[in-house]
């Protein structure tokens, strides 16, 4: 089961707005699960074992700008999709000019595999 959860998720010092959980990494008889959290700038992947969090990966946009809003994540198997609703690129499709910021808040989706 994979999906996106959208509760306001607070871990004390950082308030997270989106969380994706990939339970395919939860194996029978183990107490581990993979969780991706985002604070609106960069998703962070954690492996939870009982009550212990260890950062597994740090994911960042290839062309980050302030207010891009790198958030709203979905995780399925080894594929992670991250929405950047404030991305200003005027490029369509894949492989365009990432430096073109002429379309204010056009938005983008980054698809990553690992």
Secondary structure, DSSP 8 states (H G I E B T S, - for coil): -EEEE-S-EE-SS-EE-EEEEEGGG--TT--EEEEEEE-SS--EEEEEETTEEEEEEE---TT--TT--EEEEEEETTEEEEEETT------SSS--TT---STT--EEEEEE-
